[in-house]
Amino acid sequence: FEAPTNGKEPVHIVAVDCGIKNNIIRYLVRELKVKLTLVPWDYDFTNESFDGLFLSNGPGDPEKCSKTVDHIKSVMARPNPPPIFGICLGNQLLALAAGASTYKMKFGNRGMNQPAVDLRTTRCYITPQNHGFAVDSATLPKDWKPLMINANDGSN
């Protein structure tokens, strides 16, 4: 997918499809005007050239995606790694690649109107969430910290 560039080279993002929603693709291409390469969850993107890596949402246990975690680790180990951003399952995969652990939640966070707090600003956003696993923030490497947490249960 590629948006019109008006003569400028667009930012190239590789999006790892773990169950990505079409609206995310539309937003990245139409609104942010990026060149988007969508790859399957188990695709080896480690030798690709790109400006950023997006790890999508999706269902299931992040520990079952060991191929993806290994690919993320390889990109993180580059001398100058690109920015990497993960949402939902993508956040959990990124945490696993960094050496943290995840856990199965008793009920999960499901539904609309879930409060998520940005820990940089303490601003609360109302979000839709649908996940049954979370990152164990206590296991994040010492130079890592959560960006957002669920205000109802403190999960990352």
N, C-alpha and C positions, 0 to 999 in steps of 0.2 A: 504494500500500500504506500502511496506517496502523494503528498499534498502539493499543490502548485507552489513554486518557490519565488516567483518574481525575480529570477536571476540569481538568487542566493542559494548556496548549497544547504539543504536542510540537515538538521541534526538527525543522525541515524540511530534508532533505538531497536534493539532486538527484544521482542516480547516473547517470553516463554509461556506457552499456552497450557496452563494446568486446568483450564475450564473458564477461560477469559470470557467476559460478557461483551457482546457486540458494541455496546455503548462506550466501553473503554477504548476499543479500536477506533470508533468514530471520533471520540474526543481527542485522542492523540493525533490523528491524521487531520481532521477538519479544523479543530480549534488550536492545537499546538503546532500544527504544520510540520510534523516530523515525518521522516522517511521511516516506515515501520516494517520490520521483517518479523513475521509471526512464525515461530517454530514450535513443534510439538514438545511436550514436557520432557521427553527422553532424548531429544536431539542433541548432538554434540556441537555446541556453538563455541567451543573453546578456541578454535582457530579462525573464527570470524572476526572481521574488523567492524567495530561499532563505537558509538559515542556514549551509549548508556545501555544498561540491562534492566528490563522490567520483568519482574516475576509475578505472574497473575494469581488471582484468586482461583479457587477450585475446591473440590470435595476431597475428603479422606484424610488418612493418617500421613503426615509429612515424612515419617520415618520409612514409609514404603517407597519413597521417591529417591532412593540412594543414588541413582544415575544422575539425576538433576543436581543433587547436593554436591556430588563429585565435580560436575561441570562448573558449578558456582565457585567451589573452592579453587579450581584452576584459574578462573578469571580473577578472583580475589588475590591470587598469588602473583599476578602480573606485576612487573616493575612499576608501572603507572596504571593501576586498575581504573576502569571507567566507573562512574557512579552506578550504583545498584540500588533499585527500589523494589520492595515487595509489599504486596497487600494480602491480607488473609493468609492463605496457604503459602503464598510467596514470601511473606514475612517469616513464617515458620521455617521455610526452606533456607532462607538467608541466615537465620539464627543457627540452624543445624550446621551450615557450612562454616560458621564462625566458631563452632565448638560448643554451643549451648545445647540444651535439651528441651524437648517439648513434652506435654502431657495431655492425656484425654480428660476433658472436662466432664463433670458429673452430668450436666444438662446441656452445656454449650450456650453460646449467645446466639439467639435466633430471633429474627423479626425486625420490624421497623422501629425507629425511635430509640435506638441504643445510644446512650451517651458515651462519647469517646473524648478523653481529655488529652490535649496537646501538652506534653510535659515541659516544653520549652517556654510556653506562655501561660499555662493553666487555663487556656480557653477551652470550652467544652463545645463539641460539635454533635449534632444529632445525626446518627448514621444507621444504615441498614446493615445487619450482620447475620451471618449464617455459618458458624463454624463450631466444631466440637472439640477442637484441639487448641492449645495455647502455648506460648513460649514461657518457659520457666525463667523469669528475669534474673533470678539469683544465680543462674548458671552462665549468664552472658560474660564474655571476656571483660577484664577490668577496664578496658578503654572503650567499651560499648555500653550504651544505655537505651532503654526503651524510648520511643518517640511518642507513642500514644498508648493509653490504657483505657479499658472499659471502666467507666465510673461506677457501675453497679457492683462489680466484683473485683476490680483491680487487675484483671487479666490483661496480658499483652498478646 
